[in-house]
């Protein structure tokens, strides 16, 4: 017995992440920088800095030890403008109880010297929290649903902090958080020592492999993922898919099990709900799906129509999520569609992708 699984959750390893905005005091080219740190066997080891441009695209500067793939950055704004290898001799990115210690120097695409320097020495204890970053809100042509889950996330505190963001000697004033948090004034500069970057259902066009299933078996386990099955009339349905990783498992679960595509009767429509969860601190995304089998062609649509449902642990966060609706609403603008078909003895074929609605 076999099962078709049209769903994929990919994990992009990352060690540390920092976001610096100066939208109220922009450069002629940039309005923000995003340093990232990597150490894995696939992408390599080293530092990378995304330059967020005024035109909505991004420039990606990376050390020689990294091999970033341009396609992975289509979840960032209007996509990549330039991907440039750079030596970064003074690179430093550390996080302690006192805050962040960051130092980057490199030349941008116009050969201007960029300096990112932050020294935070706050004696008060950090009170981090979990967050789903609204990174997907800026993507115009996303190839996947980006799930940027930030653990131990916190803002840089204004007091006891030295900060310099300069481009060719011109210093830029960083944006501030409009309200205090933990009784402290915060900069909008924020960071996470445990970022988890997951992408749901990357665009696909090709053969959909069959997965072997033992009769009445309720689990399909592998090193990367676990698939939970439910059975009815001898046919398996997918209850949940759990993608394993070293930070926190990411789970796609169906409130009405997703049916076995091969056993769907002709001219049948099946609808249900789904949830995407990880650690409880990062809340959940909810939505609806619909499957239709018409003339031996199966179509699937998924919309995260419920948006992101956070679990704020601070009054200030509840206020922030309420005032800044982008945090909760951006997933509702995504729609995934897939078409699955089979002719004669050929393998099952799937063509899928995402669009903003």
N, C-alpha and C positions, 0 to 999 in steps of 0.2 A: 504494500500500500504506500501511496505517496501523497504529498501535500505541496501546494504552491504557496509560497510566501512572497507577496509583492512589496513587503516593507523592509526598509534598511535604516539602521541608525549607525552612523560613522562617528568616530571619536578622533579629534585632532589634538595630540598631546601638546600641552603648554605648561611651563613652570611658574611664570609670574606675568602679571599684566598691570599696566599703568595707563591711565587716560588723563591727558592734560588739555583743557579747553581754554582758548583765549578769543572766543567769538566776539566779545565786546571790544577787543583791541587787536584786530586781526593783522596779519602780514598781507602783503600784496598777493601772496600765493596760498598761504596756510592759515587755518584757524584752530588747529589742534594737532597734537602728536600723541602717538600710542606706542610706547615701548613694550616689547614682548620678549620673553626669555624661553628658549627651547633647549631640550636635551633628550633626544630620542634617536633611535636607530634609523628611522625613516627620513625625517626632515633635517637631521643633523643637530649640532650643538652650537649655540651662540645667541646673539642678540639681533633683534629686528625692530625697526621703528616705522610705523605707518604715519605718513604725513597726510592729514585730512585737508583737502584743498577747497578753495572757495567755490570751484565749479562742480563740487559734489563727487569728484573722483578722488582716488588716493594714489600717492606715491609710496612705494615700499622700499625702504633702505635696509639692507641686511649684510651681516658679516660674511666673509668667505666660507665659513664653516656651515652655513645654512643653505638649503636648496628649496626655497619656497616655490609652490606651484601657483601660477597666476590665477588659475581657475578657482582656487579656494577663496579668492578675495572678491568674488562677484556678490558676496553677501554684504560688502562694504560700499554703501553709496551707489555711485554709477559705475563702479568697477575700477580696475587698475589703469592708471595713466602711464606710470613708469615703474619698473622694477630694477633697482640699481644696487650693485654690490659695492660696499664701502668698508674701508678700514675704520674701526672705532676704537682708537687706542686708549681712551680714558673711561671705558665702559664700566659702570657699577650699578647694581640694582639689588639692594638689600632691604629686608623688612624685619623690624624688631618691635618690641613692645613700645618703644619710643616713637615708632612710625617708620617712614621710608627714608632711605639714603640712596639717592639716584644721581648718576652723572653720565651724560652722553655728549660726545662731540663728533660731528661729522660734517661733510660738505653736501649740500643739497644739489638738485639737478641743475641749478644755476651757479654752482661752485661757490655758494655762500656758506659761511660757517654757522652751523646750528649748535647751540648749547642748551642742554636740558639739565638743570642742576637743582636738586631738592634735598635739603637737610632738615629733617623734622626731629626735634628734641623735646617732645612734650612729656612732662613728668606724669601726667594722668594716664591711667590704664585705658587702652583701646577697648571699644565695645563693638566689635564687628558683627556683621549680620550676613544673611544670604540674599542673593538677588538674581533675577533673570534680567540681564542687560537688554535694553531695547535696541540692540544693534541692527536687527532686521528691519527697523522702521525706515532706514535710509536706503535700503537696497531697491533698485528699480527693476533689475532683471535677475532675481535670485535663482540659483540652480538647486537650492535646498531650503528647508526651513531652519534658520540658524538658532541654536539653543546655546546661548552664551551664559552659562551658569557660573556665578562668581561666589565662591565660599570665602569666609573670613574677610568679607568685603568691607572697606571703610574709606572715609574721606580724609584728606590731609587737613590737619587742624591749622588754623591761621596763626595762632599764637605759638611762639617758640619754633617757628619754621623760617628757614632761609630758602628762597626760591628764585631761580633765574631762568627765564625762557627768552633766549635772544637769537636773532637771525641777522648775521652780518653786523653785529654790534648794537642793533636796535632791540631794546628790551620790551617785552610784551607783558602786560598785566593780565594775570590769569583770572578766569571767571570765579565768582564766589557762589556758594550755596545760599539761596535766598532766605533760609531760616536756620537758626541754630539747631544743633543736634547734640544730645547728651550735655546740654547747657554750655555748648562751646561753639564759637563761630568757625565755620568750615569753608575751605576752598572747594570748588567743584572738581578739583583734581582728586582722582580716586584710584584705588588699587586693590588687587587680590593676590595673595600668595598661593591660592588654589583655584585657578580658573579651569573650568571644564567646558570645552568647546565641542558640542555635539551637533550633527546635521542630520535632519530627518528626511528620508526619501530623496537623496540626490537624483537629479535628472538621469534617466536611463533609457536606452534604446538597444534592445538585444534579447538574447535567450533568457528566459526565466527558468532556472533549474528546478527540478523536482527534488523534494526532500523525502527520504525514506522514513516511514512511520510504522512502528509495530502496532498491531490492532489493540485498541483501548489504552495505549500508552499515553500518559498525561503530561509528559515532559520530553522535550528534545533539547539535550544539553550539549554545548560545546564550550571551548575555552572563552570564546568571545561573547556568546549570547545563550540565553535560555528561552525556549518557546513553550508556553503553557497551553495545553490543548483541552478542549471540551468535546464530548462525543454525543452525537444524536443520530439514531438510525444507521449506525455503522460508519458515519462520516465524521471526520475531525473538523473542528473549528478552532480558530486562534483566540485564546482568552487574553494573552499578553505576550509581549516580547521584551525581554530584559537584556540590555546591552551592558556587559561587564566592563569595568575599567578600574584603575587603582585609586581613583578619588571617590566616586559614588556611582552606583549603577543607575542607568537611565531606563525607564520603563514606559512602553506604549501599551496601554491596556484598553480593552473594549468592553463597554458596559453591556452590549449585546454582542456575543462572540462573532468574530469575523468569519464568514462561512468559507468552506472549501470551494474554491472557484470551479473546480472540475465537476463538482456534483450539483451545481446550481441548475435548476430546471430552466428550460427555454422560456423567455419572456417573463422572467422573475425579477422583482426588485426587492432588495434587502437593505434596511437602514438601521443605524444604531449610533451610539455615542462613543467617544474615546477620551482618554486622559493621557497626558504626558507628565510624568513625575520623576523626581530624583530625590535629593535630600529634602526633608520636610521644610527646611529653612528657605528653600527657593520656590516654594509654592507649587502650583501646577498649571498646565494649559489644558483647556477642555474644548471639545468641538463635536462635530457630527460627521458621519460618513454615509455614503450610499453606494450600493453595488447593483448593477443591472446587467442581466444576461439577455441579449437580444440578437437573434440570428447568429448564434455561436460566437459573438464578440462580447466580451465582458468589459464594462467601463466602471471605473471607480472614481469617486470624488470625495475629498476630505477638506473640510474647512475648520480651522480652529476658532469657531464662531463664539465660543465662550471667553476667548482671550486668556490673559494670564491672571490667575487668582493668587495673589501674594499672601503671605502669613506674617504681617509686620509685627515686630516685637517692641516697637517704640511708637509713641504717639506722633512724633515728628515724621516717622515713615508713613503712617496712615495719612497724615496731612499731605505729604509729598506725593504719594500715589494717587490721592484724590485730585489734587490740583494739577499735577502733570499727568494727564490722561494717557499719554503716549506709553507709559509703562505697562498698562493693562491692555490697551486696545490694539497695539500693532499686530499681534498674531491674527486678529480677525480680518486683516487685509490680505491674507495669503490663502491660496487655493491650490490643492494638488489634484491633478487628474491623471489617470492611467487608462490605457487601452490594452487589453490582453486578448490574444487570438491564437488559433491553431488551425492549420490546414493539413488535412490528411494525416500523414505520419510525421510531419515536421514537429520540432519542439515548440513549446509555448513561447510566444514572443510578447514582450511588453515594451510599450513606449510611454514614458511618463515625464512630467515636469511640473514646475510651479509657476504661478503668475500672481501679480498683485491685483486685487479687486477693489 
